[in-house]
Amino acid sequence: MKRWTLVLAAAALVCGLPVQGQEEEGETGAAEAWVYSTYLVCDIARQEEVDEVVDSVLAPLWDAAVTGGEISAWGWLEHHTGGPWRRALYTVGGDRDALMATLDRLNGTAWEDEAAAPFGEICNSHSDYLWKMGASSEQSAAEAPGAAGLSVYLECDMTEEAFADVLVETFFAPVFNAHVGEDGLTSWSWLQHEVGGEYRRLLAMRAGDNGALLSAWDAILAELEASHGGALRNFSRICGSHADYLWATHR
């Protein structure tokens, strides 16, 4: 089992999501956000054809939903390094039920278009996840999200995962926030599993390029080990296995 205090020898990482700050505040005063992500296994020889379908068919629909206020953001990610997922589509909204209803409408319209037919042929397997946003950098959806993304998908003990959230919010968040800025991360997010597969938590980071992203990640891990070693070891005990992906932002 790989530990969260990973060595970046097999570095493969993903998307920091620009969602905080534009939705209505809940009872705690924090803006609520939900992220629906579809991770796709595609024919590598034809995956660029799917990018063209996204640009011509999906993008106008999803962009219109952002303009109309139905969703707050969306993105299309390309595999750089990692496991079998070759593409990822994520959609962000401030209300879970409204987000799901909007996605039902968007998907119903998109797949009626004959131009979308190659999508299912080329990417014929997928995994869906609904995430709830936890701690994150306070980046507006209007800001540039960063071209390179690192995602750490974590398997966690369900009986203790809420404690892992507390560790992230209390000890890790200040360290991550200190690395958001020029020449560092553009954003980071901690997402909590609502519906989906085996991964219970997702740590997502973005930066302007892979070099800045991996340098920031190295520095963050070193600082956490030096300053919050006990919290890090507790976290690793709870979330003791992970998969990493490095993504490039297509949209």
C-alpha positions in Angstrom: 0.0 0.0 0.0 1.5 3.4 -1.0 1.6 6.0 1.8 0.4 9.6 1.3 3.9 10.8 2.1 4.7 9.5 -1.4 7.9 9.7 -3.3 7.2 11.5 -6.6 9.0 8.8 -8.7 5.7 7.9 -10.4 4.3 11.4 -10.2 0.9 11.6 -11.9 -1.5 14.3 -10.7 -4.8 16.8 -11.6 -7.3 19.5 -11.4 -7.5 22.4 -8.8 -11.1 23.6 -9.2 -12.0 27.3 -9.4 -15.2 27.3 -7.4 -15.1 29.1 -4.1 -16.4 32.6 -3.6 -19.3 32.8 -6.0 -22.1 30.7 -4.5 -24.5 31.5 -1.8 -23.2 30.9 1.7 -24.6 28.1 3.9 -25.3 28.1 7.6 -21.5 27.9 8.4 -20.8 30.9 6.4 -18.7 28.9 3.9 -19.7 28.8 0.2 -21.0 25.4 -0.7 -19.8 23.8 -4.0 -20.3 20.4 -5.6 -18.2 18.8 -8.4 -19.5 16.1 -10.8 -16.6 14.4 -12.5 -16.6 11.8 -15.3 -13.3 10.0 -15.8 -13.0 8.3 -19.2 -11.0 5.4 -20.6 -10.5 6.1 -24.3 -8.8 4.7 -27.4 -5.4 6.5 -27.3 -5.2 6.5 -31.1 -8.4 8.4 -31.4 -8.7 10.5 -28.2 -8.1 13.8 -30.0 -11.3 13.2 -31.9 -13.1 13.3 -28.6 -11.5 16.6 -27.8 -13.0 17.9 -31.1 -16.4 16.7 -30.0 -16.0 18.5 -26.7 -15.0 21.7 -28.5 -17.8 21.7 -31.0 -20.7 20.1 -29.2 -20.3 20.2 -25.4 -18.5 23.5 -25.0 -21.3 25.7 -26.3 -23.8 24.0 -24.1 -21.7 24.0 -20.9 -20.5 27.6 -21.6 -24.2 28.7 -21.9 -25.0 27.0 -18.6 -22.2 29.0 -16.9 -23.4 32.3 -18.5 -27.0 31.5 -17.4 -25.9 30.8 -13.9 -26.9 27.1 -13.9 -23.4 26.0 -13.2 -20.4 28.0 -11.9 -17.5 26.3 -13.9 -16.6 23.3 -16.0 -13.5 21.8 -17.5 -12.1 19.2 -19.9 -8.7 17.6 -18.8 -6.2 15.6 -20.9 -4.2 12.7 -19.4 -0.5 13.4 -19.0 0.7 10.8 -16.6 -1.1 8.2 -14.5 -3.5 5.3 -14.8 -6.1 4.3 -17.3 -8.2 7.5 -17.3 -7.4 9.4 -20.5 -9.9 12.3 -20.2 -11.9 13.9 -17.5 -15.0 16.2 -17.6 -15.9 18.1 -14.5 -18.9 20.4 -13.8 -19.2 22.6 -10.7 -22.3 24.0 -9.1 -23.4 25.5 -5.8 -26.4 23.3 -5.2 -26.2 19.5 -5.5 -29.7 18.8 -6.8 -29.6 21.8 -9.2 -26.3 20.6 -10.5 -27.6 17.1 -11.1 -30.7 18.4 -12.9 -28.6 20.7 -15.1 -26.3 17.8 -16.1 -29.3 15.6 -17.0 -30.5 18.4 -19.3 -27.1 19.1 -20.8 -26.3 15.4 -21.4 -29.7 14.8 -22.9 -29.1 17.6 -25.4 -25.5 16.8 -26.2 -26.0 13.1 -27.0 -28.9 13.9 -29.3 -26.4 15.6 -31.6 -25.1 13.3 -34.3 -21.8 15.0 -34.2 -21.3 13.6 -30.6 -21.5 9.9 -31.8 -17.7 9.3 -31.9 -17.5 10.2 -28.2 -19.1 6.9 -27.0 -17.2 4.9 -29.6 -13.8 6.2 -28.6 -14.3 6.6 -24.8 -16.5 3.6 -24.1 -15.7 3.2 -20.4 -15.9 5.6 -17.5 -16.2 6.3 -13.8 -18.4 8.9 -12.3 -17.9 10.8 -9.0 -19.9 13.4 -7.2 -17.6 15.4 -4.9 -18.4 18.0 -2.2 -15.9 20.8 -1.9 -14.1 20.9 1.4 -11.1 23.1 2.2 -9.6 25.0 -0.7 -7.8 28.1 -1.8 -10.2 31.0 -2.2 -9.9 31.3 -6.0 -12.7 32.9 -8.1 -14.0 31.0 -11.1 -13.0 34.1 -13.2 -9.3 33.5 -12.5 -7.1 31.4 -14.7 -7.0 27.9 -13.2 -3.5 26.8 -14.3 -2.5 24.7 -17.2 -1.1 21.8 -15.2 -3.0 19.8 -12.6 -2.1 17.2 -10.0 -4.8 15.0 -8.5 -4.2 12.6 -5.6 -7.2 10.2 -5.4 -7.3 8.6 -1.9 -8.8 5.5 -0.4 -9.6 6.2 3.2 -11.1 4.5 6.2 -14.7 5.6 6.2 -15.0 5.5 10.0 -12.2 8.1 10.3 -12.3 10.1 7.1 -14.0 13.1 8.9 -10.9 13.3 11.1 -8.7 13.4 7.9 -10.8 16.4 6.9 -10.1 18.1 10.2 -6.3 17.5 9.7 -6.4 19.0 6.2 -8.4 22.1 7.4 -6.4 22.6 10.5 -2.8 21.7 9.7 -2.4 21.3 6.0 -4.5 24.2 4.5 -2.2 27.0 5.8 0.8 25.3 4.2 -0.9 24.8 0.9 -2.2 28.4 1.0 1.3 29.7 1.5 2.3 28.1 -1.8 -0.5 29.7 -3.8 0.9 32.7 -5.8 3.4 33.7 -8.4 5.7 30.8 -9.4 3.7 28.4 -7.2 0.2 26.9 -7.2 -2.6 28.7 -8.8 -5.1 26.8 -6.7 -5.7 23.7 -4.5 -8.9 21.9 -3.4 -9.8 19.1 -1.0 -12.9 17.2 -2.2 -15.1 14.8 -0.3 -16.8 11.7 -1.7 -20.6 11.9 -2.1 -21.2 9.2 -4.8 -18.9 7.1 -6.9 -16.2 4.5 -6.7 -13.5 3.5 -4.2 -11.8 6.9 -3.8 -13.1 8.7 -0.7 -11.1 12.0 -1.0 -9.4 14.0 -3.7 -6.5 16.4 -3.3 -6.3 18.6 -6.4 -3.7 21.2 -7.2 -3.0 23.4 -10.2 -0.1 25.5 -11.4 1.1 27.2 -14.6 3.2 24.3 -15.7 4.4 20.9 -14.5 7.7 22.2 -13.1 6.0 24.7 -10.9 3.4 22.2 -9.8 5.9 19.5 -8.8 8.3 21.9 -7.1 5.4 23.3 -5.0 4.3 19.7 -4.1 7.8 18.7 -3.1 8.1 21.8 -0.9 4.6 21.2 0.7 5.4 17.6 1.6 8.7 18.7 3.1 7.1 21.4 5.2 4.3 19.1 6.4 6.8 16.5 7.5 8.9 19.1 9.3 6.1 21.0 11.0 3.2 18.7 11.2 4.7 15.2 11.1 2.2 13.8 13.7 -0.8 15.0 11.7 0.7 13.7 8.5 1.3 10.3 9.9 -2.3 10.2 11.3 -3.5 11.3 7.9 -1.5 8.5 6.1 -2.9 6.0 8.5 -6.5 6.9 7.6 -5.9 7.5 3.9 -3.3 4.8 3.3 -3.6 4.2 -0.5 -3.9 6.5 -3.4 -3.7 6.9 -7.2 -2.0 9.9 -8.8 -2.7 11.6 -12.1 -1.0 14.5 -13.9 -3.4 16.3 -16.2 -3.2 19.1 -18.8 -6.1 21.5 -19.1 -7.8 21.4 -22.5 -10.6 23.7 -21.4 
